[in-house]
Amino acid sequence: MQPTPIIDPAVLRLAPDFHAVHLFVSAPDAPIAAGAGTVLEDACRFVREGGPEWADAHLAAWADVYSRFGAKPNRTPCSAQALRKRVLKDGTLPSINPVVDLYNAISLRYAVPVGGENLAAYVGVPHLTISDGTEAFDTVANGEPAIEHPLSGEVVWRDDLGVTCRRWNWRQGTRTRLNGGEESMWFVLEALSAMPHDRLEQAGAALADDLRTLMPSATIEVVSALSA
């Protein structure tokens, strides 16, 4: 299993109440194709019915943190807010693949940003830090592979090769994303104090249980990492 990702102290000065749960997954067998079942559909319905009681406060706290490092949260919201807005507008989310559907469902059900990465594509330890604006970010522009660069001062997840997720948890890069069938994965659930800590732990446990249902032979390590 992998060491706990590194959190830059400069990031914690922006958000001293930040805390996270990490899941490291080793899955030698492919996911069960129908394993995700109605999990995503059920989560969308839960959001349409109001979602968790802390949703508005937690997503507002994320918007405030985004503003602190110069992002415009109305234009580029945190991932949990983006998913929630889409469900409230369209009523549902399209299926991507069973693993992504599971972690999107947890994000919706708990109003918490959740990311999933292919650890086999990572070089070095995941690092949440402040960008200097020169790092490479693999993405797609106009349907073609492209390299972009984050803004200086932007909070990013990165490895030794470059940025893997821009604006904290807003947009994932193509190099490390989960396309289905990966054997080594890392998931991160990211919270601020507006979300009860026991609910973050519950969300992590729920994701682990769902992944075990999808991949019965998987080995999963859950690590809780408080900012303090």
Residue pairs with C-beta under 8 A, 6 or more apart in sequence:
1 24
1 26
1 219
1 221
2 24
2 119
2 125
2 186
3 125
4 22
4 223
4 225
5 22
5 125
5 126
5 127
5 128
5 157
5 186
5 188
5 225
6 125
6 126
6 127
6 128
6 129
7 18
7 128
7 225
7 227
8 127
8 128
8 129
8 130
10 129
10 130
11 18
11 128
11 129
11 130
11 155
12 18
12 227
14 65
14 68
14 69
14 155
15 65
15 68
15 192
15 227
16 227
17 192
17 193
17 227
18 65
18 190
18 191
18 192
18 227
19 191
19 192
19 197
19 200
19 224
19 225
19 226
19 227
20 188
20 189
20 190
20 191
20 200
20 224
20 225
21 188
21 189
21 191
21 200
21 201
21 203
21 204
21 222
21 223
21 224
21 225
22 186
22 187
22 188
22 189
22 222
22 223
22 224
22 225
23 185
23 186
23 187
23 188
23 189
23 204
23 207
23 208
23 211
23 220
23 221
23 222
23 223
24 119
24 185
24 186
24 220
24 221
24 223
25 184
25 185
25 186
25 187
25 211
25 215
25 218
25 219
25 220
25 221
26 183
26 184
26 218
26 219
26 220
27 182
27 183
27 184
27 185
27 211
27 215
27 217
27 218
27 219
28 183
28 217
28 218
29 215
29 216
29 217
29 218
30 181
30 215
31 97
31 98
31 99
31 180
31 181
31 214
31 215
32 98
32 213
32 214
32 215
32 216
33 98
35 98
35 213
35 214
35 215
36 95
36 98
36 101
36 102
36 105
36 210
36 214
39 101
39 102
39 105
39 210
40 93
40 95
40 101
40 102
40 104
40 105
40 108
41 92
42 105
43 104
43 105
43 106
43 108
43 109
44 87
44 91
44 92
44 93
44 108
46 108
46 109
47 84
47 87
47 88
47 108
47 109
48 87
48 88
48 91
51 84
51 108
51 109
51 111
52 109
52 110
52 111
52 199
54 111
54 194
54 195
54 196
54 199
55 84
55 111
57 194
58 80
58 111
58 112
58 191
58 192
58 194
58 195
59 77
59 78
59 80
59 81
59 84
59 111
60 194
61 192
61 193
61 194
62 73
62 77
62 78
62 80
62 81
62 113
62 192
63 73
63 74
63 77
63 78
63 81
64 73
65 168
65 192
66 72
66 73
66 76
66 77
66 78
66 167
66 168
67 73
69 130
69 153
69 154
69 155
69 168
70 151
70 153
70 154
71 154
71 167
71 170
73 81
76 167
76 170
76 171
77 85
77 170
78 113
78 168
78 169
78 170
79 107
79 113
79 114
79 115
79 169
79 170
80 107
80 108
80 111
80 112
80 113
80 114
80 169
82 170
83 93
83 104
83 107
83 108
84 108
84 111
86 93
87 93
87 108
93 104
93 108
95 101
96 104
97 178
97 179
97 180
98 180
98 214
99 116
99 178
99 180
99 182
99 185
99 211
99 214
100 116
100 178
102 207
102 210
102 211
102 214
103 114
103 115
103 116
103 187
103 207
104 114
105 210
106 112
106 114
106 189
106 203
106 206
106 207
106 210
107 113
107 114
109 203
109 206
110 189
110 195
110 199
110 200
110 202
110 203
110 206
111 195
112 189
112 190
112 191
112 195
112 200
112 203
113 168
113 169
113 189
113 190
114 187
114 188
114 189
114 190
114 203
114 207
115 157
115 165
115 169
115 172
115 187
115 188
115 190
116 177
116 178
116 185
116 186
116 187
117 126
117 164
117 172
117 176
117 177
117 178
117 185
117 186
117 187
117 188
118 176
118 177
118 178
118 179
118 182
118 184
118 185
119 176
119 182
119 184
119 185
119 186
120 182
120 183
120 184
121 175
121 176
122 159
122 164
122 176
122 186
123 159
123 160
123 161
124 159
124 160
125 159
126 157
126 158
126 159
126 164
126 186
126 188
127 157
127 158
127 159
128 155
128 156
128 157
128 168
129 155
129 156
129 158
130 153
130 154
130 155
130 156
131 150
131 151
131 152
131 153
131 154
131 155
131 156
131 158
131 163
132 152
133 149
133 150
133 151
133 152
133 153
133 154
134 149
135 149
135 150
135 156
135 158
135 162
135 163
136 147
136 149
136 161
136 162
136 163
137 147
137 148
137 149
137 150
137 156
137 162
137 163
137 166
137 173
138 145
138 146
138 147
138 162
138 173
138 174
138 175
139 145
139 146
139 147
139 148
139 171
139 173
139 174
140 146
140 174
141 148
145 174
148 166
150 156
150 163
150 166
150 167
154 166
154 167
155 167
155 168
156 163
156 164
156 165
156 166
156 167
156 168
157 163
157 164
157 165
157 168
157 169
158 164
159 176
161 175
162 173
162 175
163 173
164 172
164 173
164 175
164 176
165 171
165 172
165 173
166 173
168 190
169 190
178 185
187 207
189 200
189 203
189 204
189 207
191 197
191 200
201 224
204 222
204 224
205 222
208 220
208 222
211 218
211 220
212 218
212 220
